[in-house]
Amino acid sequence: MSYPGRSATGTRRHDQAPIFAALGDRTRLALVAKLCGGQPRSISQLAQDSVLSRQAITRHLRVLESAGIVHSRRRGRESRFQLDPQPLVNLRKYLDLVSEQWDQSLSRLKAFVER
């Protein structure tokens, strides 16, 4: 059983909000998809085939970085971004917990209605 404000995984519920906010944008979701291969990629590589400028891509990457979803490293004159899957793993655990709680609530409601 979890206690208020914390999930069974030990993750505070409100800690998930920045991740949901960061992933709530199509461009950022597309950037995460491009980074799922595991290889660090430069802003130029991530901006390929995009109608957005490199500056706009950079702003989106900074949002993802502040949510902890990606990390950047300077390499010479360019920054290379890489996905950190752990926040997404934690988010998945949180969503699984919420789903389980809803399933339990609906089962109790069903049992009550059928009595």
N, CA, C and O of each residue as an XYZ file, in Angstrom:
460
protein
N       0.848     -1.187      0.000
C       0.000      0.000      0.000
C       0.885      1.238      0.000
O       1.872      1.299      0.732
N       0.546      2.192     -0.791
C       1.325      3.430     -0.826
C       0.711      4.434      0.137
O      -0.455      4.313      0.515
N       1.490      5.412      0.527
C       0.963      6.456      1.386
C       0.833      7.727      0.584
O       1.430      7.846     -0.486
N       0.053      8.695      1.086
C      -0.260      9.896      0.301
C       0.986     10.565     -0.282
O       1.987     10.779      0.401
N       0.882     10.882     -1.555
C       1.949     11.618     -2.211
C       3.072     10.760     -2.765
O       3.960     11.260     -3.454
N       3.032      9.456     -2.462
C       4.125      8.596     -2.901
C       3.541      7.320     -3.506
O       2.558      6.780     -2.997
N       4.140      6.846     -4.578
C       3.690      5.605     -5.198
C       4.385      4.430     -4.532
O       5.300      4.608     -3.729
N       3.940      3.229     -4.874
C       4.545      2.027     -4.313
C       5.993      1.876     -4.746
O       6.762      1.173     -4.090
N       6.377      2.519     -5.831
C       7.764      2.448     -6.302
C       8.648      3.428     -5.556
O       9.857      3.473     -5.782
N       8.043      4.228     -4.652
C       8.814      5.204     -3.890
C       8.960      6.533     -4.609
O       9.604      7.448     -4.095
N       8.380      6.650     -5.775
C       8.473      7.877     -6.549
C       7.354      8.818     -6.132
O       6.185      8.434     -6.103
N       7.716     10.043     -5.811
C       6.691     11.014     -5.448
C       5.875     11.349     -6.688
O       6.425     11.574     -7.766
N       4.565     11.378     -6.522
C       3.670     11.621     -7.654
C       3.963     12.937     -8.349
O       3.998     12.996     -9.578
N       4.175     13.993     -7.575
C       4.386     15.297     -8.218
C       5.738     15.363     -8.925
O       5.961     16.262     -9.734
N       6.646     14.425     -8.634
C       7.926     14.393     -9.344
C       7.747     13.977    -10.804
O       8.620     14.224    -11.636
N       6.624     13.351    -11.106
C       6.356     12.897    -12.466
C       5.856     14.040    -13.352
O       5.931     13.947    -14.578
N       5.355     15.102    -12.753
C       4.749     16.195    -13.520
C       5.686     16.809    -14.557
O       5.251     17.031    -15.687
N       6.963     17.100    -14.232
C       7.833     17.679    -15.259
C       8.049     16.729    -16.443
O       8.220     17.175    -17.577
N       8.040     15.444    -16.180
C       8.225     14.477    -17.267
C       6.991     14.467    -18.161
O       7.110     14.491    -19.386
N       5.798     14.433    -17.548
C       4.574     14.509    -18.345
C       4.545     15.797    -19.157
O       4.194     15.780    -20.337
N       4.912     16.914    -18.532
C       4.906     18.203    -19.237
C       5.889     18.198    -20.403
O       5.572     18.679    -21.491
N       7.073     17.659    -20.175
C       8.087     17.625    -21.237
C       7.649     16.737    -22.392
O       7.912     17.046    -23.555
N       6.987     15.644    -22.075
C       6.559     14.713    -23.122
C       5.236     15.120    -23.768
O       4.778     14.474    -24.711
N       4.626     16.189    -23.261
C       3.346     16.632    -23.782
C       3.449     17.487    -25.032
O       2.509     18.211    -25.360
N       4.542     17.421    -25.718
C       4.767     18.209    -26.934
C       5.231     17.264    -28.045
O       6.119     16.439    -27.829
N       4.640     17.381    -29.209
C       4.974     16.488    -30.337
C       6.448     16.547    -30.725
O       7.068     15.520    -31.000
N       6.994     17.744    -30.745
C       8.398     17.893    -31.136
C       9.304     17.171    -30.147
O      10.237     16.474    -30.544
N       9.023     17.341    -28.856
C       9.852     16.670    -27.853
C       9.682     15.159    -27.910
O      10.648     14.417    -27.729
N       8.465     14.702    -28.160
C       8.261     13.259    -28.323
C       9.063     12.734    -29.518
O       9.644     11.651    -29.451
N       9.091     13.496    -30.595
C       9.864     13.090    -31.776
C      11.360     13.065    -31.461
O      12.077     12.184    -31.934
N      11.832     14.024    -30.667
C      13.245     14.037    -30.289
C      13.585     12.825    -29.422
O      14.635     12.207    -29.598
N      12.696     12.490    -28.489
C      12.913     11.299    -27.654
C      12.976     10.060    -28.543
O      13.827      9.194    -28.342
N      12.083      9.971    -29.522
C      12.088      8.818    -30.437
C      13.409      8.739    -31.203
O      13.947      7.650    -31.401
N      13.932      9.887    -31.635
C      15.208      9.896    -32.359
C      16.366      9.462    -31.461
O      17.354      8.905    -31.940
N      16.241      9.719    -30.161
C      17.315      9.383    -29.231
C      17.188      7.961    -28.667
O      18.074      7.499    -27.948
N      16.108      7.280    -28.985
C      15.887      5.931    -28.445
C      16.911      4.910    -28.935
O      17.038      3.838    -28.342
N      17.626      5.213    -29.978
C      18.637      4.291    -30.488
C      19.818      4.121    -29.555
O      20.603      3.185    -29.709
N      19.952      5.011    -28.594
C      21.015      4.896    -27.610
C      22.285      5.652    -27.940
O      23.164      5.784    -27.088
N      22.397      6.144    -29.149
C      23.598      6.877    -29.553
C      23.437      8.365    -29.270
O      22.386      8.935    -29.563
N      24.462      9.009    -28.704
C      24.404     10.461    -28.541
C      24.322     11.130    -29.913
O      24.974     10.707    -30.868
N      23.514     12.175    -29.990
C      23.338     12.856    -31.268
C      23.476     14.357    -31.067
O      23.081     14.911    -30.042
N      24.039     14.984    -32.063
C      24.223     16.439    -32.024
C      22.908     17.131    -32.374
O      21.970     16.517    -32.885
N      22.875     18.414    -32.084
C      21.697     19.210    -32.420
C      21.487     19.199    -33.932
O      20.349     19.116    -34.395
N      22.560     19.280    -34.699
C      22.444     19.243    -36.165
C      21.815     17.935    -36.625
O      20.952     17.937    -37.502
N      22.238     16.823    -36.043
C      21.661     15.536    -36.416
C      20.177     15.467    -36.049
O      19.358     14.952    -36.810
N      19.851     15.993    -34.874
C      18.461     15.955    -34.422
C      17.573     16.912    -35.210
O      16.365     16.698    -35.307
N      18.157     17.954    -35.769
C      17.385     18.931    -36.532
C      17.169     18.510    -37.985
O      16.364     19.117    -38.690
N      17.878     17.482    -38.435
C      17.709     17.017    -39.812
C      16.253     16.627    -40.044
O      15.607     16.061    -39.162
N      15.761     16.922    -41.191
C      14.385     16.601    -41.593
C      13.339     17.306    -40.734
O      12.195     16.856    -40.664
N      13.713     18.393    -40.087
C      12.770     19.147    -39.270
C      12.570     20.519    -39.881
O      13.486     21.092    -40.471
N      11.371     21.031    -39.734
C      11.100     22.386    -40.214
C      11.550     23.418    -39.181
O      11.566     24.617    -39.461
N      11.914     22.953    -37.995
C      12.349     23.855    -36.928
C      13.831     24.184    -37.058
O      14.615     23.403    -37.597
N      14.188     25.335    -36.562
C      15.595     25.731    -36.567
C      16.351     24.956    -35.483
O      15.746     24.346    -34.601
N      17.679     24.993    -35.567
C      18.491     24.346    -34.536
C      18.261     25.010    -33.179
O      18.308     24.347    -32.143
N      18.014     26.316    -33.187
C      17.748     27.020    -31.930
C      16.452     26.511    -31.289
O      16.386     26.330    -30.073
N      15.440     26.286    -32.103
C      14.168     25.768    -31.578
C      14.352     24.347    -31.049
O      13.822     23.998    -29.994
N      15.097     23.542    -31.777
C      15.386     22.172    -31.327
C      16.145     22.231    -30.002
O      15.867     21.452    -29.090
N      17.090     23.143    -29.898
C      17.866     23.293    -28.665
C      16.957     23.629    -27.487
O      17.122     23.078    -26.398
N      16.004     24.527    -27.697
C      15.080     24.887    -26.613
C      14.284     23.661    -26.158
O      14.095     23.448    -24.960
N      13.822     22.861    -27.114
C      13.086     21.642    -26.760
C      13.984     20.647    -26.022
O      13.547     19.997    -25.073
N      15.217     20.533    -26.453
C      16.152     19.628    -25.775
C      16.433     20.087    -24.351
O      16.599     19.259    -23.455
N      16.486     21.379    -24.137
C      16.718     21.905    -22.778
C      15.542     21.581    -21.855
O      15.739     21.317    -20.668
N      14.329     21.600    -22.394
C      13.155     21.207    -21.595
C      13.271     19.729    -21.209
O      13.041     19.359    -20.057
N      13.628     18.897    -22.177
C      13.811     17.469    -21.901
C      14.944     17.248    -20.897
O      14.868     16.366    -20.042
N      15.983     18.055    -21.015
C      17.121     17.925    -20.111
C      16.730     18.346    -18.685
O      17.122     17.697    -17.715
N      15.976     19.410    -18.568
C      15.588     19.848    -17.225
C      14.627     18.856    -16.570
O      14.543     18.810    -15.343
N      13.910     18.071    -17.352
C      13.040     17.016    -16.814
C      13.823     15.738    -16.522
O      13.281     14.788    -15.956
N      15.104     15.717    -16.912
C      15.948     14.551    -16.647
C      15.842     13.448    -17.679
O      16.368     12.354    -17.471
N      15.173     13.716    -18.786
C      14.962     12.691    -19.806
C      16.169     12.545    -20.717
O      16.470     11.446    -21.181
N      16.854     13.635    -20.972
C      18.079     13.587    -21.776
C      19.207     14.283    -21.018
O      18.978     15.090    -20.117
N      20.411     13.946    -21.410
C      21.604     14.582    -20.855
C      22.475     15.026    -22.017
O      22.497     14.394    -23.073
N      23.187     16.115    -21.810
C      24.067     16.598    -22.877
C      25.510     16.607    -22.381
O      25.797     16.737    -21.191
N      26.392     16.462    -23.351
C      27.833     16.571    -23.100
C      28.428     17.394    -24.220
O      28.105     17.225    -25.395
N      29.303     18.285    -23.818
C      30.034     19.054    -24.824
C      31.102     18.162    -25.409
O      31.802     17.439    -24.700
N      31.207     18.230    -26.705
C      32.258     17.520    -27.418
C      32.781     18.484    -28.462
O      32.200     18.653    -29.534
N      33.897     19.112    -28.119
C      34.403     20.165    -28.998
C      33.456     21.342    -28.979
O      33.140     21.887    -27.921
N      33.005     21.730    -30.161
C      32.108     22.882    -30.273
C      30.640     22.507    -30.218
O      29.778     23.386    -30.208
N      30.340     21.211    -30.183
C      28.936     20.833    -30.218
C      28.510     20.085    -28.955
O      29.319     19.452    -28.276
N      27.238     20.179    -28.672
C      26.648     19.399    -27.586
C      26.035     18.155    -28.185
O      25.393     18.197    -29.234
N      26.243     17.061    -27.506
C      25.654     15.792    -27.940
C      24.670     15.354    -26.870
O      24.985     15.351    -25.680
N      23.482     14.986    -27.306
C      22.406     14.631    -26.388
C      22.167     13.124    -26.419
O      22.256     12.473    -27.460
N      21.859     12.596    -25.230
C      21.597     11.170    -25.113
C      20.400     10.974    -24.181
O      20.239     11.689    -23.192
N      19.578     10.003    -24.516
C      18.412      9.674    -23.720
C      18.830      8.980    -22.428
O      19.701      8.109    -22.437
N      18.212      9.365    -21.328
C      18.356      8.653    -20.065
C      17.036      7.916    -19.855
O      16.030      8.547    -19.533
N      17.017      6.601    -20.030
C      15.746      5.872    -19.971
C      15.155      5.743    -18.568
O      13.969      5.440    -18.439
N      15.940      5.962    -17.517
C      15.441      5.717    -16.155
C      14.203      6.540    -15.793
O      13.274      5.985    -15.207
N      14.145      7.840    -16.113
C      12.913      8.572    -15.801
C      11.688      7.988    -16.516
O      10.580      8.032    -15.981
N      11.881      7.450    -17.708
C      10.766      6.843    -18.435
C      10.377      5.504    -17.812
O       9.199      5.145    -17.787
N      11.365      4.769    -17.312
C      11.083      3.513    -16.598
C      10.275      3.826    -15.340
O       9.283      3.156    -15.053
N      10.699      4.844    -14.592
C       9.973      5.243    -13.381
C       8.558      5.711    -13.715
O       7.612      5.412    -12.987
N       8.418      6.442    -14.812
C       7.112      6.911    -15.242
C       6.216      5.731    -15.587
O       5.033      5.724    -15.246
N       6.771      4.747    -16.253
C       6.001      3.539    -16.605
C       5.531      2.820    -15.343
O       4.385      2.375    -15.278
N       6.402      2.700    -14.340
C       6.017      2.071    -13.074
C       4.888      2.850    -12.414
O       3.944      2.270    -11.878
N       4.999      4.161    -12.460
C       3.950      5.002    -11.882
C       2.629      4.790    -12.612
O       1.588      4.640    -11.971
N       2.655      4.775    -13.932
C       1.433      4.570    -14.707
C       0.854      3.174    -14.473
O      -0.365      3.011    -14.421
N       1.717      2.172    -14.332
C       1.246      0.822    -14.016
C       0.535      0.804    -12.673
O      -0.496      0.149    -12.521
N       1.087      1.527    -11.691
C       0.469      1.606    -10.372
C      -0.901      2.275    -10.456
O      -1.869      1.776     -9.882
N      -0.988      3.388    -11.159
C      -2.258      4.095    -11.311
C      -3.270      3.192    -12.020
O      -4.438      3.150    -11.635
N      -2.837      2.485    -13.029
C      -3.712      1.565    -13.755
C      -4.230      0.466    -12.830
O      -5.411      0.122    -12.866
N      -3.354     -0.072    -12.017
C      -3.751     -1.112    -11.062
C      -4.765     -0.567    -10.057
O      -5.735     -1.246     -9.720
N      -4.540      0.653     -9.580
C      -5.477      1.260     -8.629
C      -6.851      1.463     -9.263
O      -7.877      1.239     -8.620
N      -6.866      1.889    -10.529
C      -8.148      2.050    -11.226
C      -8.834      0.706    -11.413
O     -10.045      0.597    -11.223
N      -8.077     -0.313    -11.783
C      -8.660     -1.650    -11.949
C      -9.289     -2.131    -10.647
O     -10.382     -2.698    -10.660
N      -8.611     -1.910     -9.527
C      -9.145     -2.312     -8.224
C     -10.409     -1.531     -7.889
O     -11.387     -2.100     -7.403
N     -10.387     -0.237     -8.146
C     -11.562      0.595     -7.868
C     -12.756      0.160     -8.709
O     -13.878      0.070     -8.209
N     -12.510     -0.108     -9.980
C     -13.601     -0.542    -10.851
C     -14.126     -1.912    -10.450
O     -15.325     -2.169    -10.555
N     -13.246     -2.790     -9.995
C     -13.677     -4.110     -9.520
C     -14.552     -3.980     -8.281
O     -15.562     -4.674     -8.156
N     -14.168     -3.091     -7.362
C     -14.992     -2.869     -6.166
C     -16.347     -2.287     -6.545
O     -17.374     -2.685     -5.994
N     -16.353     -1.345     -7.486
C     -17.615     -0.763     -7.939
C     -18.502     -1.822     -8.577
O     -19.703     -1.879     -8.312
N     -17.912     -2.651     -9.406
C     -18.670     -3.720    -10.068
C     -19.276     -4.657     -9.033
O     -20.449     -5.016     -9.133
N     -18.487     -5.055     -8.042
C     -18.975     -5.951     -6.993
C     -20.110     -5.295     -6.213
O     -21.091     -5.956     -5.872
N     -19.984     -4.016     -5.935
C     -21.025     -3.290     -5.207
C     -22.308     -3.237     -6.020
O     -23.389     -3.476     -5.481
N     -22.211     -2.930     -7.296
C     -23.395     -2.804     -8.158
C     -24.060     -4.153     -8.344
O     -25.286     -4.220     -8.424
N     -23.307     -5.208     -8.415
C     -23.868     -6.535     -8.675
C     -24.484     -7.160     -7.430
O     -25.178     -8.170     -7.542
N     -24.255     -6.598     -6.251
C     -24.857     -7.152     -5.022
C     -26.319     -6.929     -4.981
O     -26.978     -7.329     -4.021
